[in-house]
Structure formats: structure tokens, C-alpha cells
Amino acid sequence: MLLFIQLAIVLAMIFIGARVGSIGLGMYGMVGVFILVFVFGLEPGNIPIDVMLIIVAVITASAALQAAGGLDYMVEAAARFLRRHPNHITFYGPLVTWLFCLLAGTAHTCYALLPIISEISLKAKIRPERPLSVATISASLGITGSPVSAATAAILSQSLLGAEGIGMREIFMVTIPASLIAILAASFVQNFVGKPLEEDPEYQRRLREGLLEDKVQEGEKEINPRAKWAVLAFLLGVVLVVLFGSFPALRPSFNGEPVSMNATIEMTMMSIAALILLVSKADVKKAVKGNVFSSGMTALVSIFGVAWMGSTFFEGNKETILGSVAGVFTQYPVLFAIPLFLMSIMLFSQAATVKTLYPVGLAMGIPPLVLLALFPAVNGYFFLPNYPTEVAAIGFDRTGTTRIGKYVVNHSFQLAGFITTFVSIGVGLLLVQIV
């Protein structure tokens, strides 16, 4: 009975925090920690310090890149490429979005690309819902493969798969091809979803009422001439993280052990942030005022509260939980994707989901490589259309084809989300067997 009461409190704090939004998830998560410790007498669980520090380092570098105009430079380059291939926007749009998020480590970089994808689709008379739905999901999928994302850092931490011999090389060999194949599969299916744009009744209504007459300006923004150097500096950081993660011998060793990957990412990306500001001569004050920095700090607070609450609950009830459900997941480890998916819907964070549930999976005896293949399951927050990237995609589609249905869950992103999740997990499971 105590277990169910505690579980109800944990879920209630997650639900309230998600409804409040912003840093509310972290604050109410901490309320849950307080109740579990001071009311139920549970020992505080492990604070996810390693993931939090990596978020600080990576977000600092990304914020510096934004302040230097590097993100604008990358967006303009992507826009020129997409405009040269308007008839293939359903494939190229999601792939470009995925690549952006893969390199930057955050899905928030897709905001600048979504209106471009929408307008190119409109001009080519392609239903914008088709590329926008997959592009929005691709942004999240890029996180579960990015060398500088908080979720990947959580996977690599010495308390999780890092201790099981899983490194950057293994993550790349599984998640990159799995994500790529999943995006292509979803894009192919999405090409047949919905009526052609010119036959869509909502589009026709907006056309009659003159709501589509104002065109988005396609002129290039004025960009810092040094922005390209900032982009090169950031990419250098990504390459260094990949090299250090793939070849541990490149890291200095102390007492016979190489410097941990967590510390390596932190040192590398904070140093790269300084290099970006140096080569671009950007104002450091602009870095903390951008949306990249604010979004990253929001994620930091959320992980602090929610992951600590989850750790406290699990560690305090470890024997009871493992004794009741361990047999099912041990016999059918693929089913562990279900709690990963459901938890991600509530937490709105891949990294928080990883830090909350992956210790449970390891304690149950689920093979580490299977947990690696199940990594895309933590992208389940597309299920409810209230995540910022989905809201943004709906707003950017001036034709009204990207929409939320009458029953809320029958929205434009559902099909692409489930296709990418199932395909990426399936391909991942196949790859861990082969590789």
C-alpha cells in the first residue's frame, strides 16, 4: 500500500509539473523528493550531477554559437539547399532537421527550420503536414544519437551503460543508421497521408478568405561575417567528443584509467564555447539571453528534480519493484520500451527518462545492448501534441493541414512518431545482434 501511495505522489508531481510548464517540472519533482524523504523516510537517491554538468557545458557552447550568429548561418545554408530541391521536401526537410539536432544536441534548433519547410512546401503545392510532421519527430530522434546531447551523456555515464562497456562508438553504430532508416520510412509513408494540398478543404477555405496572401520573406538575414568560424569551432567540439568517446586511448590516464567521458565532454564543450566567442568576437551577454540558453537551463532544473525523485522512489522500493515485475522484463526485455515510452510522455525529457528508468532496467538484468537499441523509445512525448516543437509546427503551417484532431491524440504527428519509434527500435535490435 505504501508503494502505491508513493507511486501516486510521484506521478502526481510529474503531472502537476508538466501542467505548470517551464521549470515547474523540476520544482514539483523536488517537492516529491521532500515528501518521499521527510514523510515516508526514504533515503535520498542519486542526484544526476554528471548529466546536469554536461547539459551546462553543451548548452553554454550552443548558446555561444547562437550569440555568434552560427545558428543563423547554418539555417541559411540549409534553407538554400532545401529551396533547390522543393519537390523532395518531404524527405530532405526531416533529414536536415535531424542533422541539425544531431550536431547541436538540442531539438530547439528546429524552430528556425520549420517555417522554411512549411513555406517551401506551400510554394511547391505539397501538403505541408507531410514534411512538417516527420521533421518535428526527426528533431527529437536526433537527440538519441547526438554526441553532445544530455540523453546520450546519461547513457554514457558510469552509473549506466558506460559501466557496461557501451561507448560513443557503439551508440553511433546503432542509433545513427537506425534513426536514418526510420526517418526515410516515415517520410515515404507520409507522402501518401492526407489529400493533396489543392484538394484540402481547410486550405481552400483559407485561400478563399485571403489568409495565404502574405508571403514569408525569403531574403537572407544579415549574419555576422565571422559566424562561419563559430560554426567550425562548434563542429570541432563535436568531432573531438566523438573521437575521445570512440577511442579512449586518446584521453589522459590516471591510475590506469582514462579520464571519464563525462569530464571529457564538460572540458571540451566549455572550452569550445570560449573558442566560439573568441573567433566570432560575439558579446557573451547575448549568449545568456538567447532561447537556447533558457531552454537548456529549464531542462537542467527539470532533470534535477524529476530524476532525483525517480531515483529516490526506486532505490527506496527496489526489492519490491524488482520482485513484482522483473520476471516479465527479464523474459521479454523488448517490453521495457513501454515504460520508457510512457515515462517520456510525462517527463518531456529524454535525459530525465534515461536517468529515471535505465537504472531500473539494468537492475532487472536487461542486457545493456538491448537498452541501447530501446533508446528511441524515450522520444514518446510526441503522443500528446503539447510539446513546444509540435505547437510551433502547427503555428508555422499557414495552410492548416498540420493540426490537432477532434480527439486530441489524433493529431498530425502521431503516425510519423510511431513509425520512427518502431522502425528505429527494430533496426537497432537487428544491429546489436549483427554488430
PyMOL commands that set and color helices and strands:
alter all, ss='L'
color gray80, all
select helices_A, chain A and resi 2-20+24-38+49-67+70-84+86-104+107-112+114-123+129-143+150-156+161-164+168-190+197-199+201-208+227-246+248-250+261-280+284-289+291-316+318-331+333-347+350-363+368-373+375-382+388-396+414-434
alter helices_A, ss='H'
color red, helices_A
select strands_A, chain A and resi 253-254+257-258
alter strands_A, ss='S'
color yellow, strands_A
deselect
rebuild
show_as cartoon
